[in-house]
Amino acid sequence: DSIKESDSYFPSGFRNIFRHMRGVVEKKWGDSNVVTYTVISGFFFLRFICPAILGPKLFYILDDYPPPNVARDLTLIAKVLQNLSNLTEFTKKEPFMEVLNSWIKERVPDMKKFIDKLCTNTNPTDEQPSTNNVLDFGIGMATVHAHLISVFPAIKEKYGSENAVVIRTEKILQKLDQDLKSQVELSSHN
């Protein structure tokens, strides 16, 4: 329930990105296709929610790594959330998880409503999260960005500076740095 009620915490910038992603998919596959949902949920859950569940220390949620039994439980929780966000049930590949398929089926309509809400900008003129948010999305994104910056040299060393993904990631990080500096300059002038 806390996930489906959390849409109000999303800044309009993310909503605009999600709405754009959905629009691109709808042009190609139509608006009734499951891809119009999974393009958003896959991005959001696969890139943000599940990694935070799997590595709570890396996201500063916990001070230390969880013990192995807790880590296993967190892995199972992340698997269930990822399947729910992909609107898919467990298959014979993981028969021990199939018992959760009825739970996933029950929640697919709520997941679709949540994704629909994420693609709707409730206040297009408000580019900042509302002041009643208990979660500071900007700090969270800055933390993710700082983490990427700190681990990027190791990634570059491991995969090589000529690797296409490494080159693309470096360009994205440079663009984020430029945008961040621009935002800081703009806010200092206001």
Solvent accessible surface area in square Angstrom, and as a share of the most:
residue,aa,sasa,rsa
1,D,135,0.70
2,S,92,0.60
3,I,55,0.28
4,K,64,0.27
5,E,108,0.48
6,S,24,0.15
7,D,21,0.11
8,S,72,0.46
9,Y,57,0.22
10,F,18,0.07
11,P,15,0.10
12,S,7,0.04
13,G,29,0.27
14,F,26,0.11
15,R,8,0.03
16,N,50,0.26
17,I,87,0.44
18,F,0,0.00
19,R,106,0.39
20,H,125,0.56
21,M,41,0.18
22,R,31,0.11
23,G,26,0.25
24,V,81,0.47
25,V,11,0.06
26,E,60,0.27
27,K,182,0.77
28,K,144,0.61
29,W,128,0.45
30,G,31,0.30
31,D,104,0.54
32,S,108,0.70
33,N,48,0.25
34,V,76,0.44
35,V,46,0.26
36,T,2,0.01
37,Y,37,0.14
38,T,32,0.19
39,V,41,0.24
40,I,0,0.00
41,S,1,0.01
42,G,15,0.14
43,F,68,0.28
44,F,14,0.06
45,F,1,0.00
46,L,89,0.44
47,R,134,0.49
48,F,36,0.15
49,I,49,0.25
50,C,7,0.04
51,P,40,0.25
52,A,19,0.15
53,I,35,0.18
54,L,91,0.45
55,G,10,0.10
56,P,7,0.04
57,K,66,0.28
58,L,80,0.40
59,F,53,0.22
60,Y,162,0.61
61,I,108,0.55
62,L,78,0.39
63,D,143,0.74
64,D,96,0.50
65,Y,134,0.51
66,P,23,0.14
67,P,74,0.47
68,P,117,0.73
69,N,105,0.54
70,V,59,0.34
71,A,37,0.28
72,R,116,0.42
73,D,78,0.40
74,L,35,0.17
75,T,41,0.24
76,L,48,0.24
77,I,87,0.44
78,A,5,0.04
79,K,61,0.26
80,V,18,0.10
81,L,22,0.11
82,Q,29,0.13
83,N,27,0.14
84,L,11,0.06
85,S,0,0.00
86,N,47,0.24
87,L,27,0.13
88,T,66,0.38
89,E,70,0.31
90,F,11,0.04
91,T,87,0.50
92,K,163,0.69
93,K,175,0.74
94,E,33,0.15
95,P,82,0.51
96,F,115,0.48
97,M,7,0.03
98,E,50,0.22
99,V,122,0.70
100,L,57,0.28
101,N,22,0.11
102,S,69,0.44
103,W,89,0.31
104,I,1,0.00
105,K,119,0.50
106,E,119,0.54
107,R,78,0.29
108,V,30,0.17
109,P,73,0.46
110,D,44,0.23
111,M,9,0.04
112,K,68,0.29
113,K,124,0.53
114,F,2,0.01
115,I,1,0.00
116,D,53,0.27
117,K,85,0.36
118,L,2,0.01
119,C,9,0.05
120,T,71,0.41
121,N,20,0.10
122,T,109,0.63
123,N,73,0.38
124,P,91,0.57
125,T,126,0.73
126,D,50,0.26
127,E,94,0.42
128,Q,125,0.56
129,P,41,0.26
130,S,50,0.33
131,T,148,0.86
132,N,122,0.63
133,N,28,0.14
134,V,133,0.76
135,L,104,0.52
136,D,78,0.41
137,F,31,0.13
138,G,42,0.41
139,I,115,0.58
140,G,32,0.31
141,M,57,0.26
142,A,56,0.43
143,T,32,0.19
144,V,34,0.19
145,H,30,0.13
146,A,60,0.46
147,H,55,0.25
148,L,67,0.33
149,I,72,0.36
150,S,78,0.50
151,V,46,0.27
152,F,17,0.07
153,P,84,0.53
154,A,66,0.51
155,I,63,0.32
156,K,61,0.26
157,E,154,0.69
158,K,152,0.65
159,Y,121,0.46
160,G,30,0.28
161,S,58,0.37
162,E,150,0.67
163,N,56,0.28
164,A,81,0.62
165,V,110,0.63
166,V,4,0.02
167,I,65,0.33
168,R,151,0.55
169,T,39,0.23
170,E,48,0.22
171,K,118,0.50
172,I,76,0.39
173,L,8,0.04
174,Q,97,0.43
175,K,113,0.48
176,L,75,0.37
177,D,45,0.23
178,Q,113,0.50
179,D,58,0.30
180,L,94,0.47
181,K,133,0.56
182,S,57,0.37
183,Q,112,0.50
184,V,89,0.51
185,E,105,0.47
186,L,109,0.54
187,S,75,0.48
188,S,85,0.55
189,H,149,0.67
190,N,163,0.84
